[in-house]
Amino acid sequence: MVDPTSELEEDIDEDEAPNCEVCGEPIVEDPNHVVRTRVEDGKAYHRHFCSEACAAEFDDAN
């Protein structure tokens, strides 16, 4: 998995790219990429979305 704080505009192989939590598409060189982070019991959890629309869909479902 790619470091979630790295620039996704770098050359990243689709096999190593994060996948969108909603549609499952690999997020490679996507300027609309959204990362939501939460901290729970001292651990950071990251959710990746390919767009604000997918992030909003995830929010609506949860």
Secondary structure by P-SEA (a helix, b strand, c coil): ccccccccccccccccccccccccccccccccbbbbbbbcccbbbbbbbccaaaaaaaaaac
